[in-house]
Amino acid sequence: MVDDTPREKLLMGNEACVEGALAAGVRFFAAYPITPANEIGEVASERFPEIGAKFIQMEDEIASIGAIIGASIGGLKSMTATSGPGFSLMQEHIGFAAIAETPCVIVNVMRGGPSTGLPTRPSQGDVMQARWGTHGDHPIIVLCPHSVKETFDLTIVAVNFSEKYRVPVILLMDEVIGHMREKMRLPGPESIEITDRIKPDVPPDWYKPFEDNKTGVPPMANFGEGYRYHITGLTHDEMGFPTSKPDEIKACIERLFKKITLGLKDIQLCEQVMTDDAEVVIVAYGCVARTAKQAVNELRKKGMKVGLLRLITVWPFPRRALEPLTKRVAKLVVPEMNMGQIYREVLRVNEGRAEVVKVSRVDGELITPQEIVEAV
């Protein structure tokens, strides 16, 4: 049984991720060790068996994500965790999970790259890979926490989104959040909102596993419960069989996007800090958002009208939150630990209205409040 007593803990982000997964109902975890995500697997190897859940260390990252896809098809909420090179290896299976509409959560604790890069240093270099790492047109949900408590919360949200929309969801942490420790209160289960996949309400002979409906999300039957159906990485018809018919291909791909488009208000999460009267807005995410909040406070003390738009959902990109700001502020400042990946998205949405300034670091060091202050 999961301990249902609310309690305070001093946790690192990676540990909070495991606690969030268990609270969300994840009962299968498969992974391969990699820095700086190791503690997620280490803690899961202890915590999961305690409640009768399954933990397995696989031979590599490709096998890890294959295992969680299989577990999900069998009916278990499932998760894996990795970093840079391992995340690269998982891309083909992420695409399979997307087209097969298999709920699962992939945690990527970002480190410096490319290749082996900086295994123990922070980075935010995987933002575009999280969106476009697997090939072809596909929707994806990517969430990015900025604290230990939010890591716990967003792990639950990631599991819920994966189940609700039948999609792989990526929790995009960074090394700083994964390894920092903060005191947080673990809530009891009665206060946690849990979403489970919709099950079919028709007999097995009537079941169409990829049939369209008003939400775009078809019910999902568990293998082993009397529902036998075809699953393939090929573009398929509503019964799951490969198709070369243009109308069926179009319907298959468009429905993958339809379910996410209809859920945008639910999916796109942001925090706005003092943006109501802001003349300059900082756009930040992950650990850099903590630095940005400090910069906002310092600038406000100097009398400058500066606010923060913190991206919690990175993909689908929260255009609906950013676009109104671009129409009334003079400047947007985008600090991030890469060469400007979200900066380019801000430029795209801004369409030349406000000045857009980037603050980049790729040397394994944190962006400081002073660097943001100077950019403003």
N, C-alpha and C positions, 0 to 999 in steps of 0.2 A: 504494500500500500504506500502511496505517496503521503508524506507527512503533511497534514492539512492544517497545522498550527502556524498562524502568522508569526514570523520571527525575523529578527535583525541579524544580518550577516555581513562580514567584511569579505567581499568577493572581488576577484578580477573579472574582467569582461568575458573571458573564455569560460570561466566557471558559471557565470550568470547565464550564458548561452545554454549550457546544459540544463540548468534549473528551469529555464524558460521552455526548453524542448519537452521536458518531462511534464511540466504544468500544462502544456498544450496538447498532451496526449501522444507525443512521439514514443513509439515503442520498438523502433528498429533503428540502430545506428551502425553504419559501416564506414570505415575510413582507413587511411594509410598515414603514418606519422609524417609531419612536415612542420617546420618552424615558419611562422609563429602561431600556428593553430594547434600545436601538440596538446596543450592542456585540455582542449575540448574532448579529444579522444581519451585522454588519460582519466579525466573525471567521469566521462560517460562509461568507461570500462568498469568503474566502481559503482556508479549510481544506477545504471540500467539494470544489471542483474539483481540489485536489491529489491526491485519491485516486479521482477519477473519479465522485464523487457529484454530485448536481444541486442547484444553488442558483438561485433565481429571486426577484427582487424584484417583487412584484405591485403592481397599481394601488391596492389598498386592503386592509383586513383581511378583508373578506368574501371577496374573491377569493383571499386567502392561504389561508384555511382550506378553501375549496373546492378549491384546488389540492392540498393535502396529503391530503384525503379521496380525490381521484381517484388520486393517486400510490399511496396505500395499497391501493386496490382493484386497482391494477395490479401490486401485489406488493412495493412498496418501503416500508420503515419510514420514517415521515415525521413532521415536526415543524414547528411555527410558534412565533413568540414575539411578544408584544405587551405592552401595558399598558392601564390603565383604559378610556379611550374605545374603543380598538381591541378590547378584550375584550368590551365591550358589543356591538359590531358583529358579533362572532363567534357570539353566542348561538344564533341560529337554526340555523346549521350544526353547532354542537355537538349540538343536539337531533337533527339528521339523522344525524350520526355515531353517536349513541346507538341510535337505532331501526334504522339500517342495520347496526349492529354492525361499524363500521369502525375498526380500530386507528389511533390517531394521538395525538400529544402536543401539548398547548397550554401554552406557558410564559407565565405572566402575572407580570411584574415590577411589583408593586403600587406605586402612587403615590397621593398625596392626591386626593380627589374630594369631591363628585360633579362631573360634567362635566369641563372642562379642569383644574379644581382646582389641585393643586400638582404640576406635572410633574416637578420635581427633588427633591421631598421625600418622605420615607418615610411609609408608611401600611400598615394591615392592613384596609382597608375593603372588600375584595372577597371576604371569606370566605363570606358568605351568597350572593353572586352566583355564586361558583364552584359552590355546591351547587344553587341554584334559578334561575340566570340564564336557562336555557332552559325553556320551558313544558312542562307535563305531568308525569306520574309517570315518573321515570327514575332509575336509579342512576348514581352518578358516583364516580370515585376522584380524590382531591385530596391531594397530598403537599406538605410545606412544609419546606424545608431551613433550618438555622440557621448554616451555615458554608460556606466555599468548597469544602472537601473533600466535605461532605455534598451540596452542589449537584451535584458530579460524580457521586457515588454515586446520588443520588435520580433524576437524569436517566436513568441506566441502569435503575433500578427502575421508573420511569414507563414507559419503552419496553417493558420486560418485562411489566409488568401489562397494558399496552394490547394486546400480542400474545397474552398468555395468556388474557385474558378477553374479547377482541374489543370493547373499549370505548375511547372517548376518555378520556385521563388528563390532568389539569391539574397542572402543577408551579407551585405558588403561592409565588413568591419575593417578597421585598420589596426596595425600592430599596437598603437598607443592604447586604443580602447580595449583590445584583447588582453593586454598585460597590466593595465592600471588597476589599482584596487580602490574601491569606494564602499562605504557602508550603505547598505540598502535593506529595505524591509521586504522580505518575501511574503506575498499575500497568500491567504488561504484560498482554496479552490472555489469557494462560493463567490468570490469577487472577480474571478477570471472568466471572461467570455470565450467560449469554445465553439468552433464551427466544424461540423463534420460533413463529409461529402454526401451528396444526395444519392440515395439508393433507388433503384428501379421499383416501381409499384405495379409492374406487369409480369406475367409469367415468362419464364426463360424463352419460350418459343416466339413471344411477341417483342422481345427486347431488341432495340436498335441502339448499339453502344455509342454511336456518333451522330445521332439524330439531332437536327436543329430544333430549337424551341425559342420562346420569347427572351430568355436570358442568354442563349447561345451556349449554355453549359448543360450537356446531357447527363442524366443520372449515370453513376458508375457502379457496376456490380463487381463484387470481389470474386476472383478466381477461387474455386473450391466450394462455392455455395450454390452450385447448380446452373450457373450462367456460364456457358462456354462461348467465347467470341474471339474474333481474329484481331490481333494487334500487330501492326507493322510500322516501320519507319517510312514506308512508301506513302505517297498521297493516296487517300482511300475514300471509299464511299461511306454512307452512313452505317453500313454493316461492318466496316473495318477492312474490307477487301481492297487490294490495289486497283486503281482505275486510271485509264488514259482518256476518259471522256472529259472534254473541256468544261462542261457545265458542272460536273461533279468535282473536278479539281478546283474550280473557282469557288464553289460552295464550301469546300473543305477549308481552304486557306482564309476565305473571308470570315468564316465563323470563328476561327482562332482569334481574329482581331475583334470581331463583334463583341465577344464576351468581355474583353478587357475595356473596349470603348464604352460599353454600357455601364461598366463599373468604375469609371474614372473618378467620380466624386468620392467613392468609397476608398479607392486605392491611393490617390495622390495626397500624401500627407506632408504638411509643412508647418513650421512655426514662424510666426512673424513677431519680431521684437522691436517695438518703438518705430514702426513703419508709417503710422498714421500721418505724422507731420514731417517725415524724413525728406531731406533734399538729396541725400546720398544713402544708398542701400548696399550693404555687403551681402553677397550671396555665397553661402558656405555650407559645408556638410562634414559629418564625421568629427574627428578630433579638432580640425581647424575651426569648426564652428564655436568651440570653446574659446579659442584664441580670439575669434571675431567678436564674441560677446564682451570680452574684456576690452577690446578696442572700442566698441560702441560705448561702453560705460565711461571710458577715459575721454572720448570725444564729446560726449554729452556734458561732462563736467566742464569742458572748455566752451560750452555754449553752441556746439555744432549739432545740427539736426541730422543725425545719422541713425539708421536702423539696420536690422538684420533680417534677411529671409533665409531661414535654415531649411535646407532640403532634407526631409526625412525619407520620402520616396524620391529616388534618383531617376528611376525609369518605371513607368512612362514619365517623361520629364514634365514637371508641374508647370506647364505653360500658363494655366488658368490663374496661378498665384503670381507669377512673375510679370505677365503682360500688362496688367493694370499699373504696376509700379513703373514700368518703362515709360508710360505716358505722362508721368507727373514728377519724376525725379530728374536731377541733372546728371547724376553719375551713378554707375553700378561698379562695385569693386568685387572681383572674384578671386579670393585666395584659395589655392589648392596645391597639394604636394604632387604635382605633375606639370607637364609643359603647357597645360591649358585645355583640358578635356571638357569640363563643364563650361569654361569660359567660351568655348566655341558654340555651345548650346545657347548660352545667354546672348551672344552676338546674333544668333539666328532668330531668337524670339524678339530681341530688341528692335531689329529692323532699322537701325540708325537713329533711333529717337534720342537715347541718352548716350553720354560718353561711357565706354566700357573699359575698365582697367583691370589687368590681371596681375596677381602676385603669385609667383611660382617658386617652389623649391623642389629640387630633385637630388639633394645631397644627403638625404637620410636624416636631416634635422627638421625640427618643427618650425613652422612659420610663427614668428613672434607677434605680439600685439603691436609693437612699435613699427614693424614692417607694414602692417595694415594701416596704422595711423598715418604713416608717411604717404601711403598710396591715396588715402582719402584727402 
